[in-house]
Amino acid sequence: MKCDERHPICVNCDTSDRTCQYVARAAVSAHSPSSLSPSATSPDSVSDSASPEAALLQSAHHNQCFSFQHLLLLHHVEADMEDWLYVPESIRNLGRAYLGVALTSPFLMDQLLAVSAQHLSTIYTDLRDQYYHLGTALQARALNGFNAPTARPDIKARFLFSSLLALSTMAATAMSSRHNANESLPRFVEFLDINRGVRIIGDSAWVELEQSELGWIFTSFGNLYDYTEPLPISLFGIVQMLQRPDIDAATEEICSHAARCLGFIRKQLDSPTSWGVHVVMAWPSLVDPQYRKLLVESRPEAMVILAHFAVLLHQHREFWVFGDLGKNLIGSISRRIEVRWHAYLTKPLEILSASTIDKVA
Protein backbone atom coordinates (compact mmCIF):
# COMPACT_ATOMS: atom_id res chain seq x y z
CA MET A 1 0.00 0.00 0.00
CA LYS A 2 1.55 3.29 -1.16
CA CYS A 3 1.74 6.47 0.92
CA ASP A 4 -0.94 8.82 -0.46
CA GLU A 5 0.61 12.00 1.03
CA ARG A 6 -2.72 13.29 2.33
CA HIS A 7 -2.94 16.06 4.91
CA PRO A 8 -2.79 15.92 7.87
CA ILE A 9 -1.67 12.29 7.79
CA CYS A 10 -1.51 9.67 5.09
CA VAL A 11 -4.67 7.58 5.47
CA ASN A 12 -3.11 4.54 3.79
CA CYS A 13 -0.25 4.55 6.29
CA ASP A 14 -2.62 5.19 9.19
CA THR A 15 -4.94 2.32 8.36
CA SER A 16 -2.05 -0.08 7.70
CA ASP A 17 -0.38 0.91 11.00
CA ARG A 18 3.00 1.85 9.56
CA THR A 19 5.28 4.88 9.72
CA CYS A 20 4.00 7.53 7.32
CA GLN A 21 6.75 8.62 4.93
CA TYR A 22 4.90 11.84 4.19
CA VAL A 23 5.03 12.90 7.84
CA ALA A 24 8.77 12.26 7.92
CA ARG A 25 9.32 14.35 4.79
CA ALA A 26 7.04 17.09 6.10
CA ALA A 27 9.05 17.30 9.30
CA VAL A 28 12.31 17.59 7.34
CA SER A 29 10.94 20.18 4.92
CA ALA A 30 9.42 22.21 7.74
CA HIS A 31 12.57 24.35 7.69
CA SER A 32 11.36 25.65 4.34
CA PRO A 33 7.56 25.98 4.28
CA SER A 34 7.52 26.86 0.60
CA SER A 35 9.06 23.47 -0.22
CA LEU A 36 5.91 21.67 0.93
CA SER A 37 3.92 20.39 -2.01
CA PRO A 38 0.36 21.74 -2.19
CA SER A 39 -2.29 19.18 -1.38
CA ALA A 40 -5.98 18.91 -2.02
CA THR A 41 -6.54 20.78 1.23
CA SER A 42 -4.14 23.67 0.64
CA PRO A 43 -5.67 27.14 0.66
CA ASP A 44 -5.92 29.43 -2.31
CA SER A 45 -2.47 30.52 -3.41
CA VAL A 46 -1.55 34.02 -2.41
CA SER A 47 1.52 36.04 -3.26
CA ASP A 48 4.28 36.15 -0.66
CA SER A 49 3.98 39.19 1.54
CA ALA A 50 6.97 41.39 2.23
CA SER A 51 5.54 42.39 5.61
CA PRO A 52 7.41 41.64 8.86
CA GLU A 53 4.56 39.28 9.81
CA ALA A 54 5.12 37.22 6.67
CA ALA A 55 8.86 37.05 7.28
CA LEU A 56 8.17 35.97 10.86
CA LEU A 57 5.86 33.17 9.75
CA GLN A 58 8.46 31.90 7.27
CA SER A 59 11.25 31.70 9.86
CA ALA A 60 12.82 28.38 10.77
CA HIS A 61 10.75 25.72 12.50
CA HIS A 62 13.31 23.89 14.62
CA ASN A 63 12.70 20.43 15.99
CA GLN A 64 11.35 20.51 19.57
CA CYS A 65 11.94 24.27 19.78
CA PHE A 66 9.31 26.95 20.15
CA SER A 67 10.09 30.21 18.42
CA PHE A 68 8.59 33.68 18.41
CA GLN A 69 5.96 32.84 15.79
CA HIS A 70 4.87 29.96 18.02
CA LEU A 71 4.40 32.47 20.84
CA LEU A 72 2.05 34.40 18.57
CA LEU A 73 0.04 31.22 18.05
CA LEU A 74 0.07 30.52 21.79
CA HIS A 75 -1.20 34.04 22.47
CA HIS A 76 -4.06 33.40 20.05
CA VAL A 77 -4.88 30.27 22.07
CA GLU A 78 -4.64 31.91 25.49
CA ALA A 79 -6.50 35.08 24.57
CA ASP A 80 -9.31 33.89 22.34
CA MET A 81 -9.46 30.09 22.01
CA GLU A 82 -12.81 29.78 23.76
CA ASP A 83 -14.28 32.22 21.23
CA TRP A 84 -12.82 30.89 17.97
CA LEU A 85 -13.38 27.27 18.97
CA TYR A 86 -16.97 28.11 19.94
CA VAL A 87 -16.58 26.67 23.43
CA PRO A 88 -19.87 27.13 25.33
CA GLU A 89 -19.98 27.88 29.03
CA SER A 90 -20.92 24.28 29.81
CA ILE A 91 -17.47 23.02 28.75
CA ARG A 92 -15.21 26.02 29.43
CA ASN A 93 -13.17 23.80 31.74
CA LEU A 94 -12.33 21.58 28.77
CA GLY A 95 -10.82 24.50 26.89
CA ARG A 96 -8.60 25.26 29.87
CA ALA A 97 -7.66 21.58 30.18
CA TYR A 98 -6.17 21.57 26.68
CA LEU A 99 -3.66 24.26 27.57
CA GLY A 100 -2.93 22.86 31.02
CA VAL A 101 -2.11 19.37 29.75
CA ALA A 102 -0.24 20.77 26.72
CA LEU A 103 2.26 22.49 29.02
CA THR A 104 3.64 19.05 29.94
CA SER A 105 3.00 17.33 26.56
CA PRO A 106 5.01 18.86 23.69
CA PHE A 107 3.14 16.93 20.99
CA LEU A 108 -0.19 18.21 22.33
CA MET A 109 1.19 21.76 22.42
CA ASP A 110 2.31 21.35 18.80
CA GLN A 111 -1.16 20.22 17.76
CA LEU A 112 -2.84 23.01 19.71
CA LEU A 113 -0.62 25.57 17.98
CA ALA A 114 -1.29 23.89 14.62
CA VAL A 115 -5.03 24.42 15.09
CA SER A 116 -4.33 28.02 16.10
CA ALA A 117 -2.42 28.55 12.84
CA GLN A 118 -5.19 26.84 10.91
CA HIS A 119 -7.75 29.28 12.32
CA LEU A 120 -5.55 32.31 11.68
CA SER A 121 -5.20 31.20 8.05
CA THR A 122 -8.96 31.72 7.69
CA ILE A 123 -8.76 35.27 9.08
CA TYR A 124 -5.66 36.80 7.50
CA THR A 125 -6.05 36.00 3.83
CA ASP A 126 -2.82 37.78 2.88
CA LEU A 127 -0.91 35.38 5.16
CA ARG A 128 -3.02 32.30 4.43
CA ASP A 129 -0.27 30.25 2.83
CA GLN A 130 2.26 31.11 5.53
CA TYR A 131 -0.08 30.17 8.37
CA TYR A 132 -1.11 27.04 6.49
CA HIS A 133 2.47 25.83 6.10
CA LEU A 134 3.34 26.73 9.68
CA GLY A 135 0.36 24.71 10.90
CA THR A 136 1.26 21.78 8.65
CA ALA A 137 4.82 21.69 10.01
CA LEU A 138 3.58 21.84 13.60
CA GLN A 139 1.09 19.04 13.00
CA ALA A 140 3.78 16.88 11.38
CA ARG A 141 5.97 17.42 14.43
CA ALA A 142 3.04 16.66 16.73
CA LEU A 143 2.38 13.37 14.95
CA ASN A 144 6.04 12.40 15.12
CA GLY A 145 6.08 13.17 18.83
CA PHE A 146 2.87 11.27 19.47
CA ASN A 147 4.13 8.20 17.58
CA ALA A 148 7.71 8.29 18.89
CA PRO A 149 8.83 4.87 20.21
CA THR A 150 10.03 6.47 23.44
CA ALA A 151 6.85 8.46 23.97
CA ARG A 152 4.69 7.39 26.90
CA PRO A 153 1.99 10.06 26.93
CA ASP A 154 -0.65 9.81 29.61
CA ILE A 155 -4.20 9.04 28.63
CA LYS A 156 -5.40 12.63 29.04
CA ALA A 157 -2.83 13.95 26.57
CA ARG A 158 -3.60 11.16 24.09
CA PHE A 159 -7.35 11.77 24.27
CA LEU A 160 -7.06 15.54 23.92
CA PHE A 161 -4.56 15.18 21.07
CA SER A 162 -6.81 12.82 19.13
CA SER A 163 -9.79 15.14 19.53
CA LEU A 164 -7.77 18.13 18.29
CA LEU A 165 -6.48 16.10 15.35
CA ALA A 166 -10.07 15.18 14.46
CA LEU A 167 -11.12 18.84 14.60
CA SER A 168 -8.17 19.87 12.44
CA THR A 169 -8.96 17.15 9.91
CA MET A 170 -12.61 18.21 9.76
CA ALA A 171 -11.49 21.78 9.01
CA ALA A 172 -9.14 20.52 6.28
CA THR A 173 -11.98 18.45 4.83
CA ALA A 174 -14.21 21.53 4.73
CA MET A 175 -11.49 23.56 3.03
CA SER A 176 -10.95 20.83 0.46
CA SER A 177 -14.68 20.76 -0.34
CA ARG A 178 -14.60 24.52 -0.82
CA HIS A 179 -12.10 24.08 -3.64
CA ASN A 180 -13.77 20.99 -5.12
CA ALA A 181 -17.28 20.10 -3.92
CA ASN A 182 -17.04 16.66 -5.55
CA GLU A 183 -14.20 15.81 -3.16
CA SER A 184 -16.34 16.37 -0.07
CA LEU A 185 -17.63 12.78 0.24
CA PRO A 186 -14.34 10.89 -0.27
CA ARG A 187 -12.53 13.35 1.97
CA PHE A 188 -15.16 12.91 4.68
CA VAL A 189 -14.59 9.15 4.53
CA GLU A 190 -10.89 9.86 5.10
CA PHE A 191 -11.87 12.05 8.04
CA LEU A 192 -13.69 9.06 9.55
CA ASP A 193 -10.41 7.12 9.36
CA ILE A 194 -8.61 9.79 11.37
CA ASN A 195 -11.50 10.36 13.75
CA ARG A 196 -11.66 6.71 14.75
CA GLY A 197 -8.60 7.39 16.91
CA VAL A 198 -10.78 9.37 19.31
CA ARG A 199 -13.07 6.39 19.75
CA ILE A 200 -10.22 3.87 20.01
CA ILE A 201 -8.51 5.85 22.75
CA GLY A 202 -11.78 6.50 24.56
CA ASP A 203 -12.90 2.87 24.40
CA SER A 204 -9.52 1.47 25.49
CA ALA A 205 -9.20 3.71 28.53
CA TRP A 206 -12.78 4.55 29.44
CA VAL A 207 -12.43 3.74 33.14
CA GLU A 208 -9.11 5.58 33.45
CA LEU A 209 -10.52 8.67 31.72
CA GLU A 210 -13.66 8.63 33.86
CA GLN A 211 -11.52 8.60 37.00
CA SER A 212 -9.25 11.41 35.80
CA GLU A 213 -9.90 15.15 36.02
CA LEU A 214 -11.50 14.82 32.58
CA GLY A 215 -14.14 12.45 33.92
CA TRP A 216 -16.78 15.18 33.98
CA ILE A 217 -16.69 15.23 30.15
CA PHE A 218 -18.26 11.80 29.93
CA THR A 219 -20.90 12.39 32.58
CA SER A 220 -21.91 15.82 31.23
CA PHE A 221 -22.23 14.62 27.65
CA GLY A 222 -24.82 12.01 28.46
CA ASN A 223 -25.09 8.35 27.58
CA LEU A 224 -26.15 7.21 24.13
CA TYR A 225 -27.51 4.00 25.61
CA ASP A 226 -29.96 5.99 27.71
CA TYR A 227 -31.45 7.46 24.54
CA THR A 228 -34.59 5.44 23.80
CA GLU A 229 -36.79 8.12 22.25
CA PRO A 230 -38.16 7.78 18.71
CA LEU A 231 -36.30 9.76 16.06
CA PRO A 232 -37.53 13.36 15.69
CA ILE A 233 -39.84 14.27 12.82
CA SER A 234 -36.94 15.92 10.99
CA LEU A 235 -35.41 12.44 10.59
CA PHE A 236 -38.65 10.76 9.49
CA GLY A 237 -37.14 10.11 6.06
CA ILE A 238 -34.57 7.84 7.68
CA VAL A 239 -37.31 5.96 9.55
CA GLN A 240 -39.14 5.33 6.28
CA MET A 241 -35.97 4.22 4.54
CA LEU A 242 -35.04 1.70 7.24
CA GLN A 243 -38.47 0.09 6.89
CA ARG A 244 -37.80 -0.89 3.28
CA PRO A 245 -38.22 -4.66 2.81
CA ASP A 246 -35.15 -4.90 0.56
CA ILE A 247 -32.61 -3.70 3.15
CA ASP A 248 -30.43 -6.51 4.52
CA ALA A 249 -30.22 -7.14 8.26
CA ALA A 250 -26.56 -6.13 8.69
CA THR A 251 -27.00 -2.82 6.85
CA GLU A 252 -30.22 -2.12 8.73
CA GLU A 253 -28.50 -2.65 12.09
CA ILE A 254 -25.52 -0.41 11.27
CA CYS A 255 -27.68 2.33 9.78
CA SER A 256 -30.24 2.16 12.59
CA HIS A 257 -27.45 2.71 15.09
CA ALA A 258 -26.08 5.65 13.06
CA ALA A 259 -29.58 7.14 12.92
CA ARG A 260 -30.05 6.70 16.67
CA CYS A 261 -26.71 8.46 17.22
CA LEU A 262 -28.01 11.30 15.06
CA GLY A 263 -31.20 11.53 17.11
CA PHE A 264 -29.11 11.56 20.29
CA ILE A 265 -26.95 14.40 18.91
CA ARG A 266 -30.03 16.44 18.01
CA LYS A 267 -31.39 15.98 21.53
CA GLN A 268 -28.06 17.06 23.04
CA LEU A 269 -28.08 20.18 20.87
CA ASP A 270 -31.39 21.20 22.48
CA SER A 271 -30.10 20.60 26.01
CA PRO A 272 -29.62 23.68 28.26
CA THR A 273 -26.08 22.41 28.89
CA SER A 274 -25.41 21.69 25.22
CA TRP A 275 -21.86 21.50 23.93
CA GLY A 276 -22.95 23.42 20.84
CA VAL A 277 -20.95 22.69 17.69
CA HIS A 278 -18.85 20.16 19.60
CA VAL A 279 -21.91 17.95 19.99
CA VAL A 280 -22.05 17.77 16.19
CA MET A 281 -18.36 16.81 16.12
CA ALA A 282 -19.17 13.81 18.34
CA TRP A 283 -21.40 11.98 15.83
CA PRO A 284 -18.58 10.48 13.71
CA SER A 285 -17.06 9.02 16.90
CA LEU A 286 -20.35 7.40 17.94
CA VAL A 287 -21.27 5.54 14.76
CA ASP A 288 -20.26 1.92 14.22
CA PRO A 289 -16.86 1.59 12.46
CA GLN A 290 -18.62 -0.54 9.83
CA TYR A 291 -20.66 2.50 8.83
CA ARG A 292 -17.56 3.85 7.07
CA LYS A 293 -17.40 0.65 5.02
CA LEU A 294 -20.98 1.21 3.84
CA LEU A 295 -20.00 4.70 2.67
CA VAL A 296 -16.99 3.32 0.80
CA GLU A 297 -19.33 0.83 -0.88
CA SER A 298 -21.64 3.76 -1.81
CA ARG A 299 -24.57 2.15 -0.03
CA PRO A 300 -27.44 4.62 -0.48
CA GLU A 301 -28.82 3.95 3.01
CA ALA A 302 -25.55 5.10 4.59
CA MET A 303 -25.33 8.14 2.33
CA VAL A 304 -28.90 9.20 3.15
CA ILE A 305 -28.01 9.21 6.85
CA LEU A 306 -24.82 11.16 6.15
CA ALA A 307 -26.87 13.74 4.23
CA HIS A 308 -29.03 14.25 7.33
CA PHE A 309 -25.88 14.67 9.43
CA ALA A 310 -24.72 17.22 6.85
CA VAL A 311 -27.84 19.24 7.67
CA LEU A 312 -26.40 19.78 11.16
CA LEU A 313 -23.08 20.84 9.67
CA HIS A 314 -24.90 23.34 7.47
CA GLN A 315 -26.99 24.68 10.34
CA HIS A 316 -23.72 25.45 12.17
CA ARG A 317 -21.79 26.63 9.10
CA GLU A 318 -20.72 29.82 10.87
CA PHE A 319 -18.21 27.63 12.75
CA TRP A 320 -15.07 27.92 10.63
CA VAL A 321 -14.31 24.20 11.03
CA PHE A 322 -17.54 23.28 9.18
CA GLY A 323 -17.96 26.09 6.65
CA ASP A 324 -19.72 24.89 3.50
CA LEU A 325 -18.95 21.21 4.11
CA GLY A 326 -22.57 20.35 4.96
CA LYS A 327 -24.00 21.87 1.78
CA ASN A 328 -21.25 20.32 -0.36
CA LEU A 329 -21.77 16.88 1.19
CA ILE A 330 -25.49 17.03 0.46
CA GLY A 331 -24.82 18.04 -3.13
CA SER A 332 -22.25 15.28 -3.62
CA ILE A 333 -24.55 12.64 -2.12
CA SER A 334 -27.60 13.72 -4.14
CA ARG A 335 -25.57 13.35 -7.34
CA ARG A 336 -24.25 9.90 -6.42
CA ILE A 337 -27.45 8.12 -5.43
CA GLU A 338 -30.38 7.28 -7.68
CA VAL A 339 -33.23 9.78 -7.79
CA ARG A 340 -35.60 7.30 -6.10
CA TRP A 341 -33.61 7.74 -2.88
CA HIS A 342 -34.25 11.47 -2.91
CA ALA A 343 -37.63 10.77 -1.30
CA TYR A 344 -35.73 10.28 1.98
CA LEU A 345 -33.79 13.54 1.62
CA THR A 346 -36.52 16.15 2.04
CA LYS A 347 -34.70 18.34 4.56
CA PRO A 348 -31.22 18.02 2.99
CA LEU A 349 -32.57 18.87 -0.47
CA GLU A 350 -34.32 21.94 0.95
CA ILE A 351 -30.88 23.23 1.87
CA LEU A 352 -29.63 22.75 -1.68
CA SER A 353 -32.68 24.54 -3.07
CA ALA A 354 -32.23 27.45 -0.68
CA SER A 355 -28.54 27.70 -1.60
CA THR A 356 -29.43 27.78 -5.29
CA ILE A 357 -31.97 30.56 -4.71
CA ASP A 358 -29.37 32.54 -2.73
CA LYS A 359 -26.91 32.28 -5.63
CA VAL A 360 -29.52 33.47 -8.15
CA ALA A 361 -30.51 36.35 -5.90
C-alpha positions in Angstrom: 0.0 0.0 0.0 1.5 3.3 -1.2 1.7 6.5 0.9 -0.9 8.8 -0.5 0.6 12.0 1.0 -2.7 13.3 2.3 -2.9 16.1 4.9 -2.8 15.9 7.9 -1.7 12.3 7.8 -1.5 9.7 5.1 -4.7 7.6 5.5 -3.1 4.5 3.8 -0.2 4.6 6.3 -2.6 5.2 9.2 -4.9 2.3 8.4 -2.1 -0.1 7.7 -0.4 0.9 11.0 3.0 1.8 9.6 5.3 4.9 9.7 4.0 7.5 7.3 6.7 8.6 4.9 4.9 11.8 4.2 5.0 12.9 7.8 8.8 12.3 7.9 9.3 14.3 4.8 7.0 17.1 6.1 9.0 17.3 9.3 12.3 17.6 7.3 10.9 20.2 4.9 9.4 22.2 7.7 12.6 24.3 7.7 11.4 25.7 4.3 7.6 26.0 4.3 7.5 26.9 0.6 9.1 23.5 -0.2 5.9 21.7 0.9 3.9 20.4 -2.0 0.4 21.7 -2.2 -2.3 19.2 -1.4 -6.0 18.9 -2.0 -6.5 20.8 1.2 -4.1 23.7 0.6 -5.7 27.1 0.7 -5.9 29.4 -2.3 -2.5 30.5 -3.4 -1.6 34.0 -2.4 1.5 36.0 -3.3 4.3 36.2 -0.7 4.0 39.2 1.5 7.0 41.4 2.2 5.5 42.4 5.6 7.4 41.6 8.9 4.6 39.3 9.8 5.1 37.2 6.7 8.9 37.0 7.3 8.2 36.0 10.9 5.9 33.2 9.7 8.5 31.9 7.3 11.3 31.7 9.9 12.8 28.4 10.8 10.7 25.7 12.5 13.3 23.9 14.6 12.7 20.4 16.0 11.4 20.5 19.6 11.9 24.3 19.8 9.3 27.0 20.2 10.1 30.2 18.4 8.6 33.7 18.4 6.0 32.8 15.8 4.9 30.0 18.0 4.4 32.5 20.8 2.1 34.4 18.6 0.0 31.2 18.0 0.1 30.5 21.8 -1.2 34.0 22.5 -4.1 33.4 20.0 -4.9 30.3 22.1 -4.6 31.9 25.5 -6.5 35.1 24.6 -9.3 33.9 22.3 -9.5 30.1 22.0 -12.8 29.8 23.8 -14.3 32.2 21.2 -12.8 30.9 18.0 -13.4 27.3 19.0 -17.0 28.1 19.9 -16.6 26.7 23.4 -19.9 27.1 25.3 -20.0 27.9 29.0 -20.9 24.3 29.8 -17.5 23.0 28.7 -15.2 26.0 29.4 -13.2 23.8 31.7 -12.3 21.6 28.8 -10.8 24.5 26.9 -8.6 25.3 29.9 -7.7 21.6 30.2 -6.2 21.6 26.7 -3.7 24.3 27.6 -2.9 22.9 31.0 -2.1 19.4 29.7 -0.2 20.8 26.7 2.3 22.5 29.0 3.6 19.1 29.9 3.0 17.3 26.6 5.0 18.9 23.7 3.1 16.9 21.0 -0.2 18.2 22.3 1.2 21.8 22.4 2.3 21.4 18.8 -1.2 20.2 17.8 -2.8 23.0 19.7 -0.6 25.6 18.0 -1.3 23.9 14.6 -5.0 24.4 15.1 -4.3 28.0 16.1 -2.4 28.6 12.8 -5.2 26.8 10.9 -7.7 29.3 12.3 -5.6 32.3 11.7 -5.2 31.2 8.0 -9.0 31.7 7.7 -8.8 35.3 9.1 -5.7 36.8 7.5 -6.1 36.0 3.8 -2.8 37.8 2.9 -0.9 35.4 5.2 -3.0 32.3 4.4 -0.3 30.2 2.8 2.3 31.1 5.5 -0.1 30.2 8.4 -1.1 27.0 6.5 2.5 25.8 6.1 3.3 26.7 9.7 0.4 24.7 10.9 1.3 21.8 8.6 4.8 21.7 10.0 3.6 21.8 13.6 1.1 19.0 13.0 3.8 16.9 11.4 6.0 17.4 14.4 3.0 16.7 16.7 2.4 13.4 14.9 6.0 12.4 15.1 6.1 13.2 18.8 2.9 11.3 19.5 4.1 8.2 17.6 7.7 8.3 18.9 8.8 4.9 20.2 10.0 6.5 23.4 6.8 8.5 24.0 4.7 7.4 26.9 2.0 10.1 26.9 -0.6 9.8 29.6 -4.2 9.0 28.6 -5.4 12.6 29.0 -2.8 14.0 26.6 -3.6 11.2 24.1 -7.4 11.8 24.3 -7.1 15.5 23.9 -4.6 15.2 21.1 -6.8 12.8 19.1 -9.8 15.1 19.5 -7.8 18.1 18.3 -6.5 16.1 15.4 -10.1 15.2 14.5 -11.1 18.8 14.6 -8.2 19.9 12.4 -9.0 17.2 9.9 -12.6 18.2 9.8 -11.5 21.8 9.0 -9.1 20.5 6.3 -12.0 18.5 4.8 -14.2 21.5 4.7 -11.5 23.6 3.0 -11.0 20.8 0.5 -14.7 20.8 -0.3 -14.6 24.5 -0.8 -12.1 24.1 -3.6 -13.8 21.0 -5.1 -17.3 20.1 -3.9 -17.0 16.7 -5.6 -14.2 15.8 -3.2 -16.3 16.4 -0.1 -17.6 12.8 0.2 -14.3 10.9 -0.3 -12.5 13.3 2.0 -15.2 12.9 4.7 -14.6 9.2 4.5 -10.9 9.9 5.1 -11.9 12.1 8.0 -13.7 9.1 9.5 -10.4 7.1 9.4 -8.6 9.8 11.4 -11.5 10.4 13.7 -11.7 6.7 14.7 -8.6 7.4 16.9 -10.8 9.4 19.3 -13.1 6.4 19.7 -10.2 3.9 20.0 -8.5 5.9 22.8 -11.8 6.5 24.6 -12.9 2.9 24.4 -9.5 1.5 25.5 -9.2 3.7 28.5 -12.8 4.5 29.4 -12.4 3.7 33.1 -9.1 5.6 33.5 -10.5 8.7 31.7 -13.7 8.6 33.9 -11.5 8.6 37.0 -9.2 11.4 35.8 -9.9 15.2 36.0 -11.5 14.8 32.6 -14.1 12.4 33.9 -16.8 15.2 34.0 -16.7 15.2 30.2 -18.3 11.8 29.9 -20.9 12.4 32.6 -21.9 15.8 31.2 -22.2 14.6 27.6 -24.8 12.0 28.5 -25.1 8.4 27.6 -26.1 7.2 24.1 -27.5 4.0 25.6 -30.0 6.0 27.7 -31.5 7.5 24.5 -34.6 5.4 23.8 -36.8 8.1 22.2 -38.2 7.8 18.7 -36.3 9.8 16.1 -37.5 13.4 15.7 -39.8 14.3 12.8 -36.9 15.9 11.0 -35.4 12.4 10.6 -38.6 10.8 9.5 -37.1 10.1 6.1 -34.6 7.8 7.7 -37.3 6.0 9.6 -39.1 5.3 6.3 -36.0 4.2 4.5 -35.0 1.7 7.2 -38.5 0.1 6.9 -37.8 -0.9 3.3 -38.2 -4.7 2.8 -35.1 -4.9 0.6 -32.6 -3.7 3.2 -30.4 -6.5 4.5 -30.2 -7.1 8.3 -26.6 -6.1 8.7 -27.0 -2.8 6.8 -30.2 -2.1 8.7 -28.5 -2.7 12.1 -25.5 -0.4 11.3 -27.7 2.3 9.8 -30.2 2.2 12.6 -27.4 2.7 15.1 -26.1 5.7 13.1 -29.6 7.1 12.9 -30.0 6.7 16.7 -26.7 8.5 17.2 -28.0 11.3 15.1 -31.2 11.5 17.1 -29.1 11.6 20.3 -27.0 14.4 18.9 -30.0 16.4 18.0 -31.4 16.0 21.5 -28.1 17.1 23.0 -28.1 20.2 20.9 -31.4 21.2 22.5 -30.1 20.6 26.0 -29.6 23.7 28.3 -26.1 22.4 28.9 -25.4 21.7 25.2 -21.9 21.5 23.9 -23.0 23.4 20.8 -20.9 22.7 17.7 -18.8 20.2 19.6 -21.9 18.0 20.0 -22.1 17.8 16.2 -18.4 16.8 16.1 -19.2 13.8 18.3 -21.4 12.0 15.8 -18.6 10.5 13.7 -17.1 9.0 16.9 -20.3 7.4 17.9 -21.3 5.5 14.8 -20.3 1.9 14.2 -16.9 1.6 12.5 -18.6 -0.5 9.8 -20.7 2.5 8.8 -17.6 3.8 7.1 -17.4 0.6 5.0 -21.0 1.2 3.8 -20.0 4.7 2.7 -17.0 3.3 0.8 -19.3 0.8 -0.9 -21.6 3.8 -1.8 -24.6 2.1 0.0 -27.4 4.6 -0.5 -28.8 3.9 3.0 -25.5 5.1 4.6 -25.3 8.1 2.3 -28.9 9.2 3.1 -28.0 9.2 6.9 -24.8 11.2 6.1 -26.9 13.7 4.2 -29.0 14.2 7.3 -25.9 14.7 9.4 -24.7 17.2 6.8 -27.8 19.2 7.7 -26.4 19.8 11.2 -23.1 20.8 9.7 -24.9 23.3 7.5 -27.0 24.7 10.3 -23.7 25.5 12.2 -21.8 26.6 9.1 -20.7 29.8 10.9 -18.2 27.6 12.8 -15.1 27.9 10.6 -14.3 24.2 11.0 -17.5 23.3 9.2 -18.0 26.1 6.6 -19.7 24.9 3.5 -18.9 21.2 4.1 -22.6 20.4 5.0 -24.0 21.9 1.8 -21.3 20.3 -0.4 -21.8 16.9 1.2 -25.5 17.0 0.5 -24.8 18.0 -3.1 -22.2 15.3 -3.6 -24.6 12.6 -2.1 -27.6 13.7 -4.1 -25.6 13.4 -7.3 -24.2 9.9 -6.4 -27.4 8.1 -5.4 -30.4 7.3 -7.7 -33.2 9.8 -7.8 -35.6 7.3 -6.1 -33.6 7.7 -2.9 -34.3 11.5 -2.9 -37.6 10.8 -1.3 -35.7 10.3 2.0 -33.8 13.5 1.6 -36.5 16.1 2.0 -34.7 18.3 4.6 -31.2 18.0 3.0 -32.6 18.9 -0.5 -34.3 21.9 0.9 -30.9 23.2 1.9 -29.6 22.8 -1.7 -32.7 24.5 -3.1 -32.2 27.5 -0.7 -28.5 27.7 -1.6 -29.4 27.8 -5.3 -32.0 30.6 -4.7 -29.4 32.5 -2.7 -26.9 32.3 -5.6 -29.5 33.5 -8.1 -30.5 36.4 -5.9 
